[in-house]
């Protein structure tokens, strides 16, 4: 997964506003790390796998 694919997936899952924060919260990481993944185009495998899973099954809920 590229940084741009991560950005597009985040927007699809969580909406245009606040997608980085929502994605980071559900991954259990800091929001600035999402920014790094997008800008450096280096998305770790586990992050890509989680996002791809959410794209297939629907976004995680607050209780997930």
Biopython code that builds the backbone (N, CA, C, O; Angstrom):
import numpy as np
from Bio.PDB.StructureBuilder import StructureBuilder

atoms = [
    (1, "UNK", "N", (0.853, -1.181, 0.000)),
    (1, "UNK", "CA", (0.000, 0.000, 0.000)),
    (1, "UNK", "C", (0.894, 1.238, 0.000)),
    (1, "UNK", "O", (1.839, 1.342, 0.781)),
    (2, "UNK", "N", (0.574, 2.162, -0.886)),
    (2, "UNK", "CA", (1.327, 3.411, -0.947)),
    (2, "UNK", "C", (0.727, 4.428, 0.024)),
    (2, "UNK", "O", (-0.357, 4.229, 0.573)),
    (3, "UNK", "N", (1.448, 5.499, 0.213)),
    (3, "UNK", "CA", (0.941, 6.571, 1.065)),
    (3, "UNK", "C", (-0.345, 7.162, 0.524)),
    (3, "UNK", "O", (-1.258, 7.475, 1.288)),
    (4, "UNK", "N", (-0.424, 7.317, -0.796)),
    (4, "UNK", "CA", (-1.635, 7.867, -1.398)),
    (4, "UNK", "C", (-2.809, 6.912, -1.251)),
    (4, "UNK", "O", (-3.937, 7.350, -1.029)),
    (5, "UNK", "N", (-2.558, 5.615, -1.371)),
    (5, "UNK", "CA", (-3.616, 4.631, -1.169)),
    (5, "UNK", "C", (-4.107, 4.662, 0.275)),
    (5, "UNK", "O", (-5.302, 4.520, 0.531)),
    (6, "UNK", "N", (-3.183, 4.846, 1.219)),
    (6, "UNK", "CA", (-3.571, 4.955, 2.622)),
    (6, "UNK", "C", (-4.445, 6.185, 2.837)),
    (6, "UNK", "O", (-5.450, 6.117, 3.545)),
    (7, "UNK", "N", (-4.075, 7.293, 2.238)),
    (7, "UNK", "CA", (-4.862, 8.526, 2.370)),
    (7, "UNK", "C", (-6.269, 8.325, 1.816)),
    (7, "UNK", "O", (-7.249, 8.690, 2.464)),
    (8, "UNK", "N", (-6.372, 7.747, 0.624)),
    (8, "UNK", "CA", (-7.673, 7.519, 0.009)),
    (8, "UNK", "C", (-8.520, 6.546, 0.832)),
    (8, "UNK", "O", (-9.726, 6.739, 0.982)),
    (9, "UNK", "N", (-7.885, 5.507, 1.360)),
    (9, "UNK", "CA", (-8.610, 4.542, 2.196)),
    (9, "UNK", "C", (-9.089, 5.202, 3.493)),
    (9, "UNK", "O", (-10.213, 4.968, 3.937)),
    (10, "UNK", "N", (-8.238, 6.018, 4.089)),
    (10, "UNK", "CA", (-8.634, 6.718, 5.313)),
    (10, "UNK", "C", (-9.821, 7.623, 5.091)),
    (10, "UNK", "O", (-10.718, 7.699, 5.931)),
    (11, "UNK", "N", (-9.832, 8.306, 3.969)),
    (11, "UNK", "CA", (-10.959, 9.185, 3.640)),
    (11, "UNK", "C", (-12.213, 8.355, 3.392)),
    (11, "UNK", "O", (-13.303, 8.729, 3.825)),
    (12, "UNK", "N", (-12.065, 7.248, 2.709)),
    (12, "UNK", "CA", (-13.210, 6.380, 2.438)),
    (12, "UNK", "C", (-13.792, 5.819, 3.734)),
    (12, "UNK", "O", (-15.010, 5.734, 3.888)),
    (13, "UNK", "N", (-12.921, 5.438, 4.660)),
    (13, "UNK", "CA", (-13.376, 4.834, 5.910)),
    (13, "UNK", "C", (-13.934, 5.850, 6.909)),
    (13, "UNK", "O", (-14.935, 5.587, 7.575)),
    (14, "UNK", "N", (-13.284, 7.007, 7.007)),
    (14, "UNK", "CA", (-13.601, 7.931, 8.094)),
    (14, "UNK", "C", (-14.044, 9.322, 7.653)),
    (14, "UNK", "O", (-14.353, 10.162, 8.499)),
    (15, "UNK", "N", (-14.081, 9.579, 6.367)),
    (15, "UNK", "CA", (-14.513, 10.876, 5.870)),
    (15, "UNK", "C", (-13.354, 11.839, 5.679)),
    (15, "UNK", "O", (-12.253, 11.642, 6.192)),
    (16, "UNK", "N", (-13.644, 12.886, 4.921)),
    (16, "UNK", "CA", (-12.622, 13.872, 4.545)),
    (16, "UNK", "C", (-12.013, 14.586, 5.753)),
    (16, "UNK", "O", (-10.804, 14.814, 5.801)),
    (17, "UNK", "N", (-12.843, 14.932, 6.712)),
    (17, "UNK", "CA", (-12.357, 15.671, 7.878)),
    (17, "UNK", "C", (-12.051, 14.716, 9.032)),
    (17, "UNK", "O", (-12.912, 13.950, 9.467)),
    (18, "UNK", "N", (-10.828, 14.774, 9.513)),
    (18, "UNK", "CA", (-10.448, 13.999, 10.688)),
    (18, "UNK", "C", (-10.073, 12.555, 10.434)),
    (18, "UNK", "O", (-9.973, 11.768, 11.376)),
    (19, "UNK", "N", (-9.865, 12.192, 9.180)),
    (19, "UNK", "CA", (-9.569, 10.795, 8.891)),
    (19, "UNK", "C", (-8.249, 10.342, 9.507)),
    (19, "UNK", "O", (-8.137, 9.201, 9.955)),
    (20, "UNK", "N", (-7.239, 11.232, 9.536)),
    (20, "UNK", "CA", (-5.940, 10.845, 10.101)),
    (20, "UNK", "C", (-6.066, 10.525, 11.589)),
    (20, "UNK", "O", (-5.525, 9.525, 12.060)),
    (21, "UNK", "N", (-6.769, 11.362, 12.315)),
    (21, "UNK", "CA", (-6.946, 11.129, 13.752)),
    (21, "UNK", "C", (-7.749, 9.865, 14.008)),
    (21, "UNK", "O", (-7.399, 9.073, 14.884)),
    (22, "UNK", "N", (-8.827, 9.667, 13.246)),
    (22, "UNK", "CA", (-9.659, 8.476, 13.436)),
    (22, "UNK", "C", (-8.877, 7.210, 13.108)),
    (22, "UNK", "O", (-8.946, 6.223, 13.841)),
    (23, "UNK", "N", (-8.143, 7.239, 12.018)),
    (23, "UNK", "CA", (-7.347, 6.072, 11.636)),
    (23, "UNK", "C", (-6.292, 5.770, 12.693)),
    (23, "UNK", "O", (-6.112, 4.619, 13.089)),
    (24, "UNK", "N", (-5.604, 6.794, 13.140)),
    (24, "UNK", "CA", (-4.577, 6.605, 14.170)),
    (24, "UNK", "C", (-5.177, 6.032, 15.448)),
    (24, "UNK", "O", (-4.596, 5.133, 16.056)),
    (25, "UNK", "N", (-6.323, 6.539, 15.858)),
    (25, "UNK", "CA", (-6.985, 6.051, 17.072)),
    (25, "UNK", "C", (-7.288, 4.559, 16.957)),
    (25, "UNK", "O", (-7.025, 3.793, 17.884)),
    (26, "UNK", "N", (-7.838, 4.153, 15.818)),
    (26, "UNK", "CA", (-8.201, 2.746, 15.650)),
    (26, "UNK", "C", (-6.990, 1.845, 15.480)),
    (26, "UNK", "O", (-7.068, 0.648, 15.755)),
    (27, "UNK", "N", (-5.879, 2.398, 15.034)),
    (27, "UNK", "CA", (-4.645, 1.620, 14.938)),
    (27, "UNK", "C", (-3.852, 1.637, 16.242)),
    (27, "UNK", "O", (-2.925, 0.848, 16.421)),
    (28, "UNK", "N", (-4.218, 2.538, 17.152)),
    (28, "UNK", "CA", (-3.501, 2.639, 18.426)),
    (28, "UNK", "C", (-2.152, 3.316, 18.307)),
    (28, "UNK", "O", (-1.218, 2.996, 19.043)),
    (29, "UNK", "N", (-2.052, 4.265, 17.367)),
    (29, "UNK", "CA", (-0.797, 4.993, 17.168)),
    (29, "UNK", "C", (-1.075, 6.493, 17.156)),
    (29, "UNK", "O", (-2.230, 6.919, 17.148)),
    (30, "UNK", "N", (-0.016, 7.284, 17.154)),
    (30, "UNK", "CA", (-0.135, 8.736, 17.115)),
    (30, "UNK", "C", (-0.497, 9.209, 15.713)),
    (30, "UNK", "O", (-0.067, 8.613, 14.726)),
    (31, "UNK", "N", (-1.282, 10.275, 15.622)),
    (31, "UNK", "CA", (-1.712, 10.826, 14.336)),
    (31, "UNK", "C", (-0.538, 11.235, 13.456)),
    (31, "UNK", "O", (-0.607, 11.120, 12.232)),
    (32, "UNK", "N", (0.535, 11.710, 14.072)),
    (32, "UNK", "CA", (1.684, 12.137, 13.273)),
    (32, "UNK", "C", (2.319, 10.961, 12.528)),
    (32, "UNK", "O", (2.954, 11.153, 11.491)),
    (33, "UNK", "N", (2.151, 9.759, 13.048)),
    (33, "UNK", "CA", (2.697, 8.595, 12.350)),
    (33, "UNK", "C", (1.943, 8.353, 11.046)),
    (33, "UNK", "O", (2.544, 7.939, 10.054)),
    (34, "UNK", "N", (0.653, 8.602, 11.036)),
    (34, "UNK", "CA", (-0.131, 8.482, 9.798)),
    (34, "UNK", "C", (0.417, 9.462, 8.764)),
    (34, "UNK", "O", (0.599, 9.111, 7.598)),
    (35, "UNK", "N", (0.674, 10.681, 9.197)),
    (35, "UNK", "CA", (1.236, 11.697, 8.301)),
    (35, "UNK", "C", (2.559, 11.204, 7.714)),
    (35, "UNK", "O", (2.810, 11.376, 6.522)),
    (36, "UNK", "N", (3.404, 10.594, 8.546)),
    (36, "UNK", "CA", (4.692, 10.076, 8.063)),
    (36, "UNK", "C", (4.503, 8.991, 7.016)),
    (36, "UNK", "O", (5.194, 8.980, 5.996)),
    (37, "UNK", "N", (3.564, 8.074, 7.265)),
    (37, "UNK", "CA", (3.312, 7.005, 6.299)),
    (37, "UNK", "C", (2.912, 7.587, 4.945)),
    (37, "UNK", "O", (3.372, 7.128, 3.900)),
    (38, "UNK", "N", (2.050, 8.600, 4.978)),
    (38, "UNK", "CA", (1.560, 9.194, 3.736)),
    (38, "UNK", "C", (2.666, 9.962, 3.023)),
    (38, "UNK", "O", (2.831, 9.824, 1.811)),
    (39, "UNK", "N", (3.420, 10.765, 3.756)),
    (39, "UNK", "CA", (4.420, 11.616, 3.104)),
    (39, "UNK", "C", (5.675, 10.853, 2.672)),
    (39, "UNK", "O", (6.299, 11.215, 1.675)),
    (40, "UNK", "N", (6.046, 9.818, 3.397)),
    (40, "UNK", "CA", (7.239, 9.053, 3.015)),
    (40, "UNK", "C", (6.907, 7.905, 2.073)),
    (40, "UNK", "O", (7.805, 7.279, 1.509)),
    (41, "UNK", "N", (5.613, 7.626, 1.902)),
    (41, "UNK", "CA", (5.148, 6.542, 1.035)),
    (41, "UNK", "C", (5.602, 5.183, 1.547)),
    (41, "UNK", "O", (5.800, 4.254, 0.764)),
    (42, "UNK", "N", (5.769, 5.067, 2.875)),
    (42, "UNK", "CA", (6.186, 3.805, 3.492)),
    (42, "UNK", "C", (5.141, 3.403, 4.528)),
    (42, "UNK", "O", (5.151, 3.890, 5.659)),
    (43, "UNK", "N", (4.242, 2.512, 4.129)),
    (43, "UNK", "CA", (3.177, 2.040, 5.005)),
    (43, "UNK", "C", (3.550, 0.633, 5.472)),
    (43, "UNK", "O", (3.704, -0.266, 4.645)),
    (44, "UNK", "N", (3.697, 0.427, 6.779)),
    (44, "UNK", "CA", (4.062, -0.905, 7.286)),
    (44, "UNK", "C", (2.999, -1.953, 6.920)),
    (44, "UNK", "O", (1.813, -1.640, 6.812)),
    (45, "UNK", "N", (3.439, -3.167, 6.738)),
    (45, "UNK", "CA", (2.537, -4.262, 6.378)),
    (45, "UNK", "C", (1.344, -4.423, 7.307)),
    (45, "UNK", "O", (0.221, -4.555, 6.822)),
    (46, "UNK", "N", (1.541, -4.417, 8.639)),
    (46, "UNK", "CA", (0.393, -4.582, 9.527)),
    (46, "UNK", "C", (-0.637, -3.454, 9.405)),
    (46, "UNK", "O", (-1.838, -3.695, 9.529)),
    (47, "UNK", "N", (-0.175, -2.237, 9.165)),
    (47, "UNK", "CA", (-1.092, -1.103, 8.971)),
    (47, "UNK", "C", (-1.874, -1.303, 7.684)),
    (47, "UNK", "O", (-3.093, -1.134, 7.662)),
    (48, "UNK", "N", (-1.181, -1.660, 6.618)),
    (48, "UNK", "CA", (-1.844, -1.899, 5.334)),
    (48, "UNK", "C", (-2.863, -3.029, 5.459)),
    (48, "UNK", "O", (-3.966, -2.931, 4.921)),
    (49, "UNK", "N", (-2.501, -4.097, 6.162)),
    (49, "UNK", "CA", (-3.407, -5.232, 6.317)),
    (49, "UNK", "C", (-4.674, -4.832, 7.082)),
    (49, "UNK", "O", (-5.778, -5.225, 6.706)),
    (50, "UNK", "N", (-4.512, -4.059, 8.144)),
    (50, "UNK", "CA", (-5.677, -3.613, 8.921)),
    (50, "UNK", "C", (-6.590, -2.742, 8.076)),
    (50, "UNK", "O", (-7.808, -2.921, 8.082)),
    (51, "UNK", "N", (-6.010, -1.810, 7.359)),
    (51, "UNK", "CA", (-6.806, -0.898, 6.534)),
    (51, "UNK", "C", (-7.513, -1.668, 5.426)),
    (51, "UNK", "O", (-8.691, -1.425, 5.163)),
    (52, "UNK", "N", (-6.818, -2.585, 4.777)),
    (52, "UNK", "CA", (-7.444, -3.374, 3.716)),
    (52, "UNK", "C", (-8.589, -4.226, 4.263)),
    (52, "UNK", "O", (-9.615, -4.390, 3.603)),
    (53, "UNK", "N", (-8.416, -4.757, 5.452)),
    (53, "UNK", "CA", (-9.475, -5.534, 6.097)),
    (53, "UNK", "C", (-10.693, -4.648, 6.374)),
    (53, "UNK", "O", (-11.827, -5.050, 6.118)),
    (54, "UNK", "N", (-10.455, -3.445, 6.895)),
    (54, "UNK", "CA", (-11.561, -2.525, 7.177)),
    (54, "UNK", "C", (-12.271, -2.098, 5.901)),
    (54, "UNK", "O", (-13.485, -1.895, 5.907)),
    (55, "UNK", "N", (-11.532, -1.961, 4.811)),
    (55, "UNK", "CA", (-12.169, -1.604, 3.546)),
    (55, "UNK", "C", (-13.125, -2.701, 3.072)),
    (55, "UNK", "O", (-14.148, -2.408, 2.452)),
    (56, "UNK", "N", (-12.794, -3.956, 3.362)),
    (56, "UNK", "CA", (-13.640, -5.071, 2.957)),
    (56, "UNK", "C", (-14.817, -5.280, 3.905)),
    (56, "UNK", "O", (-15.921, -5.610, 3.472)),
    (57, "UNK", "N", (-14.572, -5.085, 5.199)),
    (57, "UNK", "CA", (-15.603, -5.410, 6.191)),
    (57, "UNK", "C", (-16.355, -4.207, 6.735)),
    (57, "UNK", "O", (-17.347, -4.361, 7.447)),
    (58, "UNK", "N", (-15.891, -3.025, 6.407)),
    (58, "UNK", "CA", (-16.503, -1.807, 6.938)),
    (58, "UNK", "C", (-15.615, -1.196, 8.003)),
    (58, "UNK", "O", (-14.792, -1.889, 8.601)),
    (59, "UNK", "N", (-15.775, 0.097, 8.243)),
    (59, "UNK", "CA", (-14.913, 0.768, 9.212)),
    (59, "UNK", "C", (-15.126, 0.239, 10.618)),
    (59, "UNK", "O", (-16.224, -0.198, 10.964)),
    (60, "UNK", "N", (-14.086, 0.277, 11.419)),
    (60, "UNK", "CA", (-14.236, -0.164, 12.810)),
    (60, "UNK", "C", (-15.168, 0.782, 13.555)),
    (60, "UNK", "O", (-15.286, 1.961, 13.220)),
    (61, "UNK", "N", (-15.817, 0.243, 14.559)),
    (61, "UNK", "CA", (-16.719, 1.066, 15.375)),
    (61, "UNK", "C", (-15.992, 1.528, 16.616)),
    (61, "UNK", "O", (-14.877, 1.084, 16.891)),
    (62, "UNK", "N", (-16.605, 2.404, 17.356)),
    (62, "UNK", "CA", (-15.990, 2.943, 18.567)),
    (62, "UNK", "C", (-15.683, 1.840, 19.576)),
    (62, "UNK", "O", (-14.759, 1.978, 20.377)),
    (63, "UNK", "N", (-16.444, 0.752, 19.547)),
    (63, "UNK", "CA", (-16.229, -0.321, 20.505)),
    (63, "UNK", "C", (-15.152, -1.310, 20.068)),
    (63, "UNK", "O", (-14.760, -2.179, 20.847)),
    (64, "UNK", "N", (-14.665, -1.186, 18.821)),
    (64, "UNK", "CA", (-13.626, -2.111, 18.311)),
    (64, "UNK", "C", (-12.280, -1.797, 18.907)),
    (64, "UNK", "O", (-11.295, -2.467, 18.596)),
]
sb = StructureBuilder()
sb.init_structure("model")
sb.init_model(0)
sb.init_chain("A")
sb.init_seg("    ")
for serial, (resi, resn, name, xyz) in enumerate(atoms, 1):
    if name == "N":
        sb.init_residue(resn, " ", resi, " ")
    sb.init_atom(name, np.array(xyz, "f"), 0.0, 1.0, " ", f" {name:<3s}", serial, name[0])
structure = sb.get_structure()
